Amino acid sequence: MAKKLSEKQVLKKLGIEDFRHLTKDKVVALASMYENMDPEVAKKALEQFPEFAQTMREAVGDLKEVVLEGLKANDESNKQCLLACQGMLDLLGKSLEDDELTFEERMQIMDKMMEITKLMHDKDSENKAFVKEMAGKVMNATLGIGVILLAAVGGKFLLDSNGD
C-alpha cells in the first residue's frame, strides 16, 4: 500500500499555506487528491473550511458547465470535420463517373477515398475516447467530492487507494 499524502504534501500540491486559504478551484483539486490523502488530512481540511459543502456544490455546478461546454465544442468540431470529409468523398465519387479515366486514375481516386474513410473512422474513435475520458474525469471528481462530503458529515473513509 502506497504511503498517503501528509498535510504538508497536500498543502504544497495545492500551493497554499494552510487549509484556511482553500478556494473553490483548490477544493476541487483537494477532492481529486482524496485517494492518495491520509483521511486525517482531509478531516483537518474540513475543520478549517466550514463552507466546504456549499463550495463543493458550487464547484460541481461549475464543473458540469465546463464539461457540457467542452462536449458541445467537441461535438461541433467533430461534425465539421466529418462534413468536410463527406464533401471530399462526394467530390471524389463524382469524379469516378468520368468515362475517360484510366484504371490507374480510378485506383488512385479510390485509394484517396479509402484514406478519407480511415480518417473519418479515426476521428470518430478519437471523439469517443475524448467523451469517455471526460466522463471518467467527471465521475472521479464527483466520487472524490462525495467521499469528502461524506467525511464532512461524520462518515468514514471506506475505501483506500488499493480498493481493499
MARGULUM-564667 format. One record per residue (C-alpha): residue number from 0; residue in one letter; z, y, x. Coordinates in nm, 4 decimals, decimal comma, always signed. Last residue first. Example, Ala and Ser with C-alpha at 12.3 -4.5 7.8 and 13.67 -1.06 7.14 Angstrom:
<node i="1" aa="s" pz="+0,7140" py="-0,1060" px="+1,3670"/>
<node i="0" aa="a" pz="+0,7800" py="-0,4500" px="+1,2300"/>
***
This chain:
<node i="163" aa="d" pz="-0,0497" py="-0,3450" px="-0,9171"/>
<node i="162" aa="g" pz="-0,3353" py="-0,0912" px="-0,9536"/>
<node i="161" aa="n" pz="-0,3307" py="-0,0213" px="-0,5797"/>
<node i="160" aa="s" pz="-0,2864" py="+0,3559" px="-0,6265"/>
<node i="159" aa="d" pz="+0,0223" py="+0,3036" px="-0,8360"/>
<node i="158" aa="l" pz="+0,0519" py="+0,2902" px="-1,2110"/>
<node i="157" aa="l" pz="+0,3443" py="+0,3093" px="-1,4459"/>
<node i="156" aa="f" pz="+0,4608" py="+0,6566" px="-1,3489"/>
<node i="155" aa="k" pz="+0,7463" py="+0,7049" px="-1,5897"/>
<node i="154" aa="g" pz="+0,7605" py="+0,9261" px="-1,8955"/>
<node i="153" aa="g" pz="+1,0010" py="+1,2175" px="-1,9316"/>
<node i="152" aa="v" pz="+0,7830" py="+1,4817" px="-2,0917"/>
<node i="151" aa="a" pz="+0,6439" py="+1,6104" px="-1,7631"/>
<node i="150" aa="a" pz="+0,5794" py="+1,2552" px="-1,6447"/>
<node i="149" aa="l" pz="+0,3479" py="+1,2032" px="-1,9385"/>
<node i="148" aa="l" pz="+0,1797" py="+1,5332" px="-1,8554"/>
<node i="147" aa="i" pz="+0,1217" py="+1,4058" px="-1,5025"/>
<node i="146" aa="v" pz="-0,0253" py="+1,0835" px="-1,6343"/>
<node i="145" aa="g" pz="-0,2459" py="+1,2657" px="-1,8827"/>
<node i="144" aa="i" pz="-0,3737" py="+1,5113" px="-1,6224"/>
<node i="143" aa="g" pz="-0,4637" py="+1,2293" px="-1,3885"/>
<node i="142" aa="l" pz="-0,6324" py="+1,0410" px="-1,6707"/>
<node i="141" aa="t" pz="-0,8266" py="+1,3519" px="-1,7741"/>
<node i="140" aa="a" pz="-0,9330" py="+1,4207" px="-1,4159"/>
<node i="139" aa="n" pz="-1,0445" py="+1,0615" px="-1,3687"/>
<node i="138" aa="m" pz="-1,2337" py="+1,0590" px="-1,7005"/>
<node i="137" aa="v" pz="-1,4027" py="+1,3902" px="-1,6260"/>
<node i="136" aa="k" pz="-1,5051" py="+1,2699" px="-1,2824"/>
<node i="135" aa="g" pz="-1,6340" py="+0,9414" px="-1,4201"/>
<node i="134" aa="a" pz="-1,8348" py="+1,1139" px="-1,6927"/>
<node i="133" aa="m" pz="-1,9902" py="+1,3455" px="-1,4353"/>
<node i="132" aa="e" pz="-2,0811" py="+1,0494" px="-1,2131"/>
<node i="131" aa="k" pz="-2,2369" py="+0,8610" px="-1,5072"/>
<node i="130" aa="v" pz="-2,4403" py="+1,1681" px="-1,6069"/>
<node i="129" aa="f" pz="-2,5598" py="+1,2108" px="-1,2479"/>
<node i="128" aa="a" pz="-2,6469" py="+0,8405" px="-1,2161"/>
<node i="127" aa="k" pz="-2,8460" py="+0,8574" px="-1,5416"/>
<node i="126" aa="n" pz="-3,0364" py="+1,1611" px="-1,4139"/>
<node i="125" aa="e" pz="-3,1136" py="+0,9950" px="-1,0823"/>
<node i="124" aa="s" pz="-3,2412" py="+0,6854" px="-1,2647"/>
<node i="123" aa="d" pz="-3,4645" py="+0,9032" px="-1,4855"/>
<node i="122" aa="k" pz="-3,5935" py="+1,0940" px="-1,1833"/>
<node i="121" aa="d" pz="-3,6675" py="+0,7664" px="-1,0050"/>
<node i="120" aa="h" pz="-3,8600" py="+0,6344" px="-1,3066"/>
<node i="119" aa="m" pz="-4,0573" py="+0,9586" px="-1,3331"/>
<node i="118" aa="l" pz="-4,1351" py="+0,9476" px="-0,9605"/>
<node i="117" aa="k" pz="-4,2479" py="+0,5858" px="-0,9974"/>
<node i="116" aa="t" pz="-4,4833" py="+0,6905" px="-1,2805"/>
<node i="115" aa="i" pz="-4,6124" py="+0,9735" px="-1,0623"/>
<node i="114" aa="e" pz="-4,6820" py="+0,7342" px="-0,7757"/>
<node i="113" aa="m" pz="-4,8522" py="+0,4910" px="-1,0180"/>
<node i="112" aa="m" pz="-5,0759" py="+0,7721" px="-1,1466"/>
<node i="111" aa="k" pz="-5,1654" py="+0,8634" px="-0,7895"/>
<node i="110" aa="d" pz="-5,2596" py="+0,4997" px="-0,7228"/>
<node i="109" aa="m" pz="-5,4707" py="+0,5033" px="-1,0426"/>
<node i="108" aa="i" pz="-5,6538" py="+0,8106" px="-0,9176"/>
<node i="107" aa="q" pz="-5,7145" py="+0,6488" px="-0,5786"/>
<node i="106" aa="m" pz="-5,8378" py="+0,3287" px="-0,7467"/>
<node i="105" aa="r" pz="-6,0810" py="+0,5266" px="-0,9627"/>
<node i="104" aa="e" pz="-6,2124" py="+0,7032" px="-0,6533"/>
<node i="103" aa="e" pz="-6,2599" py="+0,3684" px="-0,4773"/>
<node i="102" aa="f" pz="-6,4490" py="+0,2242" px="-0,7762"/>
<node i="101" aa="t" pz="-6,6778" py="+0,5251" px="-0,7728"/>
<node i="100" aa="l" pz="-6,6505" py="+0,7974" px="-1,0347"/>
<node i="99" aa="e" pz="-6,9705" py="+0,8918" px="-1,2166"/>
<node i="98" aa="d" pz="-6,8534" py="+0,7672" px="-1,5555"/>
<node i="97" aa="d" pz="-6,5791" py="+1,0317" px="-1,5705"/>
<node i="96" aa="e" pz="-6,3192" py="+0,8924" px="-1,8123"/>
<node i="95" aa="l" pz="-6,0803" py="+0,8396" px="-1,5187"/>
<node i="94" aa="s" pz="-6,0430" py="+1,2189" px="-1,5024"/>
<node i="93" aa="k" pz="-5,8790" py="+1,2101" px="-1,8436"/>
<node i="92" aa="g" pz="-5,6075" py="+0,9764" px="-1,7145"/>
<node i="91" aa="l" pz="-5,5481" py="+1,2011" px="-1,4144"/>
<node i="90" aa="l" pz="-5,4998" py="+1,5001" px="-1,6412"/>
<node i="89" aa="d" pz="-5,2665" py="+1,3092" px="-1,8758"/>
<node i="88" aa="l" pz="-5,0657" py="+1,1708" px="-1,5835"/>
<node i="87" aa="m" pz="-5,0291" py="+1,5220" px="-1,4420"/>
<node i="86" aa="g" pz="-4,9044" py="+1,6520" px="-1,7763"/>
<node i="85" aa="q" pz="-4,6612" py="+1,3609" px="-1,8001"/>
<node i="84" aa="c" pz="-4,5217" py="+1,4522" px="-1,4595"/>
<node i="83" aa="a" pz="-4,4764" py="+1,8148" px="-1,5636"/>
<node i="82" aa="l" pz="-4,3068" py="+1,7040" px="-1,8860"/>
<node i="81" aa="l" pz="-4,0766" py="+1,4713" px="-1,6899"/>
<node i="80" aa="c" pz="-3,9736" py="+1,7523" px="-1,4565"/>
<node i="79" aa="q" pz="-3,9127" py="+1,9939" px="-1,7430"/>
<node i="78" aa="k" pz="-3,7086" py="+1,7356" px="-1,9349"/>
<node i="77" aa="n" pz="-3,4900" py="+1,6630" px="-1,6306"/>
<node i="76" aa="s" pz="-3,4232" py="+2,0326" px="-1,5732"/>
<node i="75" aa="e" pz="-3,3288" py="+2,0782" px="-1,9391"/>
<node i="74" aa="d" pz="-3,0963" py="+1,7764" px="-1,9333"/>
<node i="73" aa="n" pz="-2,9349" py="+1,8884" px="-1,6079"/>
<node i="72" aa="a" pz="-2,8723" py="+2,2363" px="-1,7492"/>
<node i="71" aa="k" pz="-2,7206" py="+2,0849" px="-2,0638"/>
<node i="70" aa="l" pz="-2,5070" py="+1,8433" px="-1,8594"/>
<node i="69" aa="g" pz="-2,3802" py="+2,1251" px="-1,6397"/>
<node i="68" aa="e" pz="-2,2961" py="+2,3415" px="-1,9416"/>
<node i="67" aa="l" pz="-2,1106" py="+2,0494" px="-2,1019"/>
<node i="66" aa="v" pz="-1,9228" py="+1,9792" px="-1,7788"/>
<node i="65" aa="v" pz="-1,8210" py="+2,3432" px="-1,7377"/>
<node i="64" aa="e" pz="-1,7067" py="+2,3655" px="-2,0998"/>
<node i="63" aa="k" pz="-1,5023" py="+2,0447" px="-2,0764"/>
<node i="62" aa="l" pz="-1,3436" py="+2,1616" px="-1,7536"/>
<node i="61" aa="d" pz="-1,2397" py="+2,4876" px="-1,9181"/>
<node i="60" aa="g" pz="-1,0813" py="+2,3004" px="-2,2082"/>
<node i="59" aa="v" pz="-0,9081" py="+2,0625" px="-1,9656"/>
<node i="58" aa="a" pz="-0,7824" py="+2,3630" px="-1,7692"/>
<node i="57" aa="e" pz="-0,6459" py="+2,5273" px="-2,0839"/>
<node i="56" aa="r" pz="-0,4630" py="+2,2091" px="-2,1814"/>
<node i="55" aa="m" pz="-0,3372" py="+2,1778" px="-1,8240"/>
<node i="54" aa="t" pz="-0,2087" py="+2,5347" px="-1,8258"/>
<node i="53" aa="q" pz="-0,0230" py="+2,4668" px="-2,1503"/>
<node i="52" aa="a" pz="+0,1366" py="+2,1536" px="-2,0069"/>
<node i="51" aa="f" pz="+0,2201" py="+2,3176" px="-1,6740"/>
<node i="50" aa="e" pz="+0,3879" py="+2,6275" px="-1,8134"/>
<node i="49" aa="p" pz="+0,7193" py="+2,5161" px="-1,6601"/>
<node i="48" aa="f" pz="+0,5888" py="+2,5214" px="-1,3022"/>
<node i="47" aa="q" pz="+0,8790" py="+2,4641" px="-1,0662"/>
<node i="46" aa="e" pz="+1,0068" py="+2,1536" px="-1,2440"/>
<node i="45" aa="l" pz="+0,6519" py="+2,0229" px="-1,2767"/>
<node i="44" aa="a" pz="+0,5909" py="+2,0480" px="-0,9026"/>
<node i="43" aa="k" pz="+0,9162" py="+1,8640" px="-0,8353"/>
<node i="42" aa="k" pz="+0,8123" py="+1,5863" px="-1,0726"/>
<node i="41" aa="a" pz="+0,4763" py="+1,5519" px="-0,8994"/>
<node i="40" aa="v" pz="+0,6491" py="+1,5323" px="-0,5600"/>
<node i="39" aa="e" pz="+0,8902" py="+1,2695" px="-0,6935"/>
<node i="38" aa="p" pz="+0,5916" py="+1,0582" px="-0,8005"/>
<node i="37" aa="d" pz="+0,4678" py="+1,0477" px="-0,4368"/>
<node i="36" aa="m" pz="+0,1052" py="+1,1504" px="-0,4533"/>
<node i="35" aa="n" pz="-0,2074" py="+0,9491" px="-0,3813"/>
<node i="34" aa="e" pz="-0,2908" py="+0,8637" px="-0,7410"/>
<node i="33" aa="y" pz="-0,1904" py="+1,2123" px="-0,8595"/>
<node i="32" aa="m" pz="-0,4275" py="+1,4026" px="-0,6300"/>
<node i="31" aa="s" pz="-0,6661" py="+1,4904" px="-0,9167"/>
<node i="30" aa="a" pz="-0,3752" py="+1,6360" px="-1,1134"/>
<node i="29" aa="l" pz="-0,2873" py="+1,8694" px="-0,8255"/>
<node i="28" aa="a" pz="-0,6504" py="+1,9847" px="-0,8037"/>
<node i="27" aa="v" pz="-0,6404" py="+2,0592" px="-1,1777"/>
<node i="26" aa="v" pz="-0,3148" py="+2,2492" px="-1,1279"/>
<node i="25" aa="k" pz="-0,4735" py="+2,4412" px="-0,8388"/>
<node i="24" aa="d" pz="-0,7516" py="+2,5626" px="-1,0687"/>
<node i="23" aa="k" pz="-0,4986" py="+2,6835" px="-1,3253"/>
<node i="22" aa="t" pz="-0,2781" py="+2,8465" px="-1,0629"/>
<node i="21" aa="l" pz="+0,0176" py="+2,6986" px="-0,8791"/>
<node i="20" aa="h" pz="+0,2130" py="+2,9516" px="-0,6718"/>
<node i="19" aa="r" pz="+0,5527" py="+2,8323" px="-0,7992"/>
<node i="18" aa="f" pz="+0,4654" py="+2,4963" px="-0,6412"/>
<node i="17" aa="d" pz="+0,5281" py="+2,6284" px="-0,2912"/>
<node i="16" aa="e" pz="+0,3398" py="+2,7908" px="-0,0042"/>
<node i="15" aa="i" pz="-0,0110" py="+2,7244" px="-0,1386"/>
<node i="14" aa="g" pz="-0,3358" py="+2,5868" px="+0,0066"/>
<node i="13" aa="l" pz="-0,3564" py="+2,2978" px="-0,2388"/>
<node i="12" aa="k" pz="-0,4057" py="+2,0475" px="+0,0425"/>
<node i="11" aa="k" pz="-0,1155" py="+2,2085" px="+0,2335"/>
<node i="10" aa="l" pz="+0,1107" py="+2,1975" px="-0,0725"/>
<node i="9" aa="v" pz="+0,0265" py="+1,8281" px="-0,1234"/>
<node i="8" aa="q" pz="+0,0976" py="+1,7483" px="+0,2428"/>
<node i="7" aa="k" pz="+0,4322" py="+1,9322" px="+0,2362"/>
<node i="6" aa="e" pz="+0,5336" py="+1,7587" px="-0,0870"/>
<node i="5" aa="s" pz="+0,4537" py="+1,4208" px="+0,0651"/>
<node i="4" aa="l" pz="+0,1393" py="+1,2235" px="-0,0079"/>
<node i="3" aa="k" pz="+0,1934" py="+0,8520" px="-0,0721"/>
<node i="2" aa="k" pz="+0,1651" py="+0,5967" px="+0,2084"/>
<node i="1" aa="a" pz="-0,1010" py="+0,3375" px="+0,1440"/>
<node i="0" aa="m" pz="+0,0000" py="+0,0000" px="+0,0000"/>
***
